[in-house]
Amino acid sequence: MTARRRVRALIAAGVAIVLVVAVLVVGELVARRMVEQRVRQTIVSELDLPADQRIDVSVGGIVLVQLVAGHLDDLSVRSDDVSVGGLSGDVAIRAHGVPVRGEDLDALGGTASIALDATDVDALLDQVGGGWLSWGDIDVALPGPAAELSTTASLFGVPIPLAFSAVPGVRDGDVVLAPESISVGGLELTADTLAQAPIDLSALAEPLVVCDGDALPDGLEVVSADVEQAELVVRLSLADGAAADTGAWASAGCV
């Protein structure tokens, strides 16, 4: 082969490689766009969300390879102001092993988090009720690392301001707010002080269950609860196969 022919062959091979790469890139972009749209449509349909609900979907890795394999290795979904089963907040989900055709969810698992602002927490407390929550309307602030709750109780017709500094946490699978300091009529008290009071005030120091773990769908477990950037952030783990019952997810709630 002459030098000229070799140069032509190299040019032809180079052009062919460029064309193949271009096709793969375009194919990857198209596939990624189609998958993201399909995931969004499925979420809106299954959870009965508004058609214009903004849902950010991201697929990690090369989509074409994962489509051939039949599952998505790393899928992230985020949406703000989601309302499901009476629970509202900003939701972020990261799932692995998501089947492409949505037929077999046995391998699907992952993590999720929901961020509740003060208004969301206030609405949730209204649903929970009971205990000292029944004494009056609760004002909620989330300065961090604790939640600040305040209300007014009536004793013999006299209004008494109550304020609680409560630390979020997880107990027996429930999301709780555990009072660490309490102000009664401007007098600062601790849990130990309440225990020594001449009348039984122990109810004031009892942890308040914000979200009952038994009310969550099977396979969804609360991992942690913290106040971050003026929001109560609840993180959860999703066991493999837990997403198979889409009906349970559509009606999920905390109470």
C-alpha positions as CSV (number, residue, x, y, z in Angstrom):
1,M,0.0,0.0,0.0
2,T,1.4,3.4,-1.0
3,A,1.8,6.2,1.4
4,R,-1.1,8.1,-0.1
5,R,-3.4,5.1,0.3
6,R,-2.3,4.6,3.9
7,V,-3.1,8.3,4.6
8,R,-6.5,7.9,3.0
9,A,-7.2,4.8,5.0
10,L,-6.3,6.5,8.2
11,I,-8.5,9.5,7.4
12,A,-11.4,7.2,6.5
13,A,-10.9,5.3,9.8
14,G,-10.7,8.5,11.7
15,V,-13.9,9.8,10.1
16,A,-15.7,6.5,10.9
17,I,-14.6,6.7,14.5
18,V,-15.8,10.2,14.8
19,L,-19.2,9.3,13.3
20,V,-19.6,6.3,15.7
21,V,-18.7,8.5,18.7
22,A,-21.2,11.2,17.5
23,V,-23.9,8.6,17.1
24,L,-23.2,7.2,20.6
25,V,-23.2,10.7,22.1
26,V,-26.5,11.6,20.4
27,G,-28.0,8.3,21.4
28,E,-26.9,8.7,25.0
29,L,-28.4,12.2,25.2
30,V,-31.7,11.0,23.6
31,A,-31.9,7.9,25.9
32,R,-31.1,9.9,29.0
33,R,-33.8,12.4,28.1
34,M,-36.4,9.7,27.4
35,V,-35.6,7.9,30.7
36,E,-35.8,11.1,32.8
37,Q,-39.2,12.0,31.2
38,R,-40.5,8.5,31.7
39,V,-39.5,8.5,35.4
40,R,-41.1,11.8,35.9
41,Q,-44.4,10.7,34.3
42,T,-44.4,7.5,36.4
43,I,-44.0,9.4,39.7
44,V,-46.7,12.0,38.8
45,S,-49.1,9.2,37.9
46,E,-48.4,6.8,40.8
47,L,-48.4,9.5,43.5
48,D,-51.2,11.5,41.9
49,L,-49.1,14.7,41.8
50,P,-50.1,17.9,39.8
51,A,-49.2,17.6,36.1
52,D,-46.9,20.6,36.4
53,Q,-45.1,19.4,39.5
54,R,-41.4,20.1,39.1
55,I,-39.4,16.9,39.5
56,D,-35.6,16.8,38.9
57,V,-34.4,13.4,37.7
58,S,-30.8,12.4,37.3
59,V,-29.3,9.1,36.1
60,G,-25.7,8.3,37.0
61,G,-23.4,6.5,34.6
62,I,-24.0,5.7,30.9
63,V,-27.7,5.3,30.3
64,L,-27.4,3.2,27.1
65,V,-25.3,0.5,28.9
66,Q,-27.8,0.4,31.7
67,L,-30.8,0.1,29.3
68,V,-29.1,-2.9,27.7
69,A,-28.6,-4.4,31.2
70,G,-32.3,-3.9,32.0
71,H,-31.9,-1.7,35.1
72,L,-30.7,1.7,36.2
73,D,-27.8,1.5,38.7
74,D,-28.1,5.0,40.2
75,L,-31.3,7.1,40.0
76,S,-31.8,10.4,41.8
77,V,-35.1,12.2,42.1
78,R,-35.8,15.5,43.8
79,S,-39.0,17.6,44.1
80,D,-40.0,20.5,46.3
81,D,-43.4,20.9,48.1
82,V,-44.6,17.3,47.6
83,S,-47.8,16.3,49.4
84,V,-48.4,12.6,49.9
85,G,-50.8,11.0,52.4
86,G,-51.1,14.3,54.4
87,L,-47.3,14.7,54.6
88,S,-45.7,17.6,52.8
89,G,-42.1,18.6,52.3
90,D,-39.2,18.7,49.9
91,V,-38.3,15.1,48.9
92,A,-35.1,13.6,47.6
93,I,-34.7,9.9,46.7
94,R,-31.7,8.0,45.5
95,A,-32.5,4.5,44.3
96,H,-30.4,1.6,42.9
97,G,-31.3,-1.4,40.8
98,V,-34.3,0.4,39.2
99,P,-35.9,-2.0,36.5
100,V,-36.1,-0.3,33.1
101,R,-39.5,-1.8,32.4
102,G,-40.9,-1.3,35.9
103,E,-42.0,-4.9,36.1
104,D,-39.8,-6.4,38.8
105,L,-39.2,-4.1,41.8
106,D,-37.8,-6.8,44.0
107,A,-34.2,-5.5,43.6
108,L,-35.1,-1.8,44.0
109,G,-33.7,-0.2,47.1
110,G,-32.1,3.1,48.1
111,T,-32.4,6.1,50.4
112,A,-34.7,9.0,50.8
113,S,-35.0,12.3,52.7
114,I,-37.8,14.7,53.3
115,A,-37.2,18.3,54.4
116,L,-40.0,19.9,56.4
117,D,-40.0,23.6,57.1
118,A,-41.6,25.2,60.1
119,T,-45.0,25.4,58.4
120,D,-44.8,21.7,57.4
121,V,-43.9,20.7,61.0
122,D,-46.7,22.8,62.4
123,A,-49.2,21.1,60.1
124,L,-47.9,17.7,61.0
125,L,-48.2,18.5,64.8
126,D,-51.8,19.4,64.2
127,Q,-52.4,15.9,62.8
128,V,-50.5,14.2,65.7
129,G,-52.3,16.0,68.5
130,G,-52.5,14.6,72.0
131,G,-50.4,15.3,75.1
132,W,-49.4,18.9,75.6
133,L,-50.2,19.6,72.0
134,S,-53.8,19.8,73.0
135,W,-53.2,22.7,75.3
136,G,-53.2,25.3,72.5
137,D,-51.9,26.2,69.1
138,I,-48.2,25.5,68.6
139,D,-45.8,28.0,67.1
140,V,-42.8,26.3,65.5
141,A,-39.4,27.6,64.8
142,L,-36.4,25.6,63.5
143,P,-33.2,27.6,64.4
144,G,-31.2,24.4,64.8
145,P,-29.9,22.2,66.2
146,A,-33.1,22.0,68.2
147,A,-36.7,22.9,67.3
148,E,-38.3,25.7,69.3
149,L,-42.0,25.2,70.1
150,S,-44.2,27.6,72.0
151,T,-47.9,27.7,73.1
152,T,-50.1,29.0,75.9
153,A,-51.8,26.9,78.5
154,S,-54.6,27.9,80.8
155,L,-54.3,27.2,84.6
156,F,-57.4,28.2,86.6
157,G,-58.3,30.6,83.8
158,V,-54.8,32.2,83.8
159,P,-52.8,32.0,80.5
160,I,-49.3,30.6,81.0
161,P,-46.8,30.8,78.2
162,L,-44.9,27.6,77.5
163,A,-41.8,27.2,75.4
164,F,-39.9,24.1,74.5
165,S,-36.5,23.5,73.1
166,A,-36.8,20.0,71.6
167,V,-34.1,17.9,69.9
168,P,-35.2,15.8,67.0
169,G,-34.2,12.1,66.9
170,V,-35.3,8.6,66.3
171,R,-36.7,6.2,68.9
172,D,-38.1,2.8,68.2
173,G,-38.5,3.8,64.5
174,D,-40.4,7.0,65.3
175,V,-39.3,10.5,64.6
176,V,-39.5,12.3,67.9
177,L,-38.9,15.8,69.4
178,A,-37.4,15.4,72.9
179,P,-37.6,18.5,75.1
180,E,-34.3,19.4,76.6
181,S,-35.3,22.7,78.2
182,I,-38.7,24.1,79.0
183,S,-39.9,27.5,80.0
184,V,-43.1,27.8,82.0
185,G,-44.3,31.4,82.4
186,G,-40.7,32.6,81.7
187,L,-39.1,30.2,84.3
188,E,-36.5,28.0,82.7
189,L,-36.9,24.3,83.7
190,T,-35.1,21.1,82.8
191,A,-36.3,17.5,82.7
192,D,-34.7,16.9,86.0
193,T,-36.4,19.9,87.6
194,L,-39.7,18.7,86.3
195,A,-39.2,15.3,87.9
196,Q,-38.7,16.9,91.3
197,A,-41.7,19.2,91.0
198,P,-44.4,18.9,93.8
199,I,-47.0,18.2,91.1
200,D,-46.7,15.7,88.2
201,L,-45.3,17.7,85.2
202,S,-43.6,14.7,83.7
203,A,-45.8,14.9,80.6
204,L,-43.9,18.1,79.6
205,A,-40.6,16.2,79.3
206,E,-42.1,13.3,77.3
207,P,-40.7,13.0,73.8
208,L,-43.3,14.0,71.2
209,V,-43.8,11.6,68.4
210,V,-43.8,13.6,65.1
211,C,-43.9,10.7,62.8
212,D,-45.1,7.2,63.7
213,G,-42.8,4.6,62.1
214,D,-45.6,2.1,62.0
215,A,-47.6,4.3,59.7
216,L,-44.8,4.2,57.0
217,P,-44.9,1.6,54.2
218,D,-43.2,-1.7,55.0
219,G,-39.5,-1.6,54.1
220,L,-39.2,2.2,54.7
221,E,-37.2,2.8,57.9
222,V,-36.3,6.1,59.5
223,V,-32.5,6.5,59.9
224,S,-32.1,10.0,61.3
225,A,-33.8,13.3,62.0
226,D,-32.0,16.6,62.3
227,V,-32.6,20.3,62.0
228,E,-30.6,21.7,59.1
229,Q,-30.9,25.1,57.6
230,A,-34.2,25.9,59.2
231,E,-35.7,22.5,58.1
232,L,-36.4,19.3,59.9
233,V,-34.7,16.8,57.6
234,V,-35.8,13.1,58.0
235,R,-33.6,10.5,56.3
236,L,-35.0,7.1,55.5
237,S,-33.7,3.8,54.0
238,L,-35.6,1.8,51.4
239,A,-35.2,-1.9,51.6
240,D,-34.8,-4.0,48.5
241,G,-38.3,-4.7,47.1
242,A,-40.0,-2.2,49.4
243,A,-41.3,-0.2,46.4
244,A,-43.3,-3.0,44.9
245,D,-46.5,-1.9,46.6
246,T,-47.1,1.4,44.9
247,G,-50.5,1.7,46.5
248,A,-48.9,1.8,50.0
249,W,-46.6,4.6,48.8
250,A,-49.4,6.6,47.3
251,S,-51.2,6.7,50.7
252,A,-48.0,7.0,52.8
253,G,-48.1,9.3,55.8
254,C,-46.8,9.7,59.4
255,V,-50.0,9.4,61.4
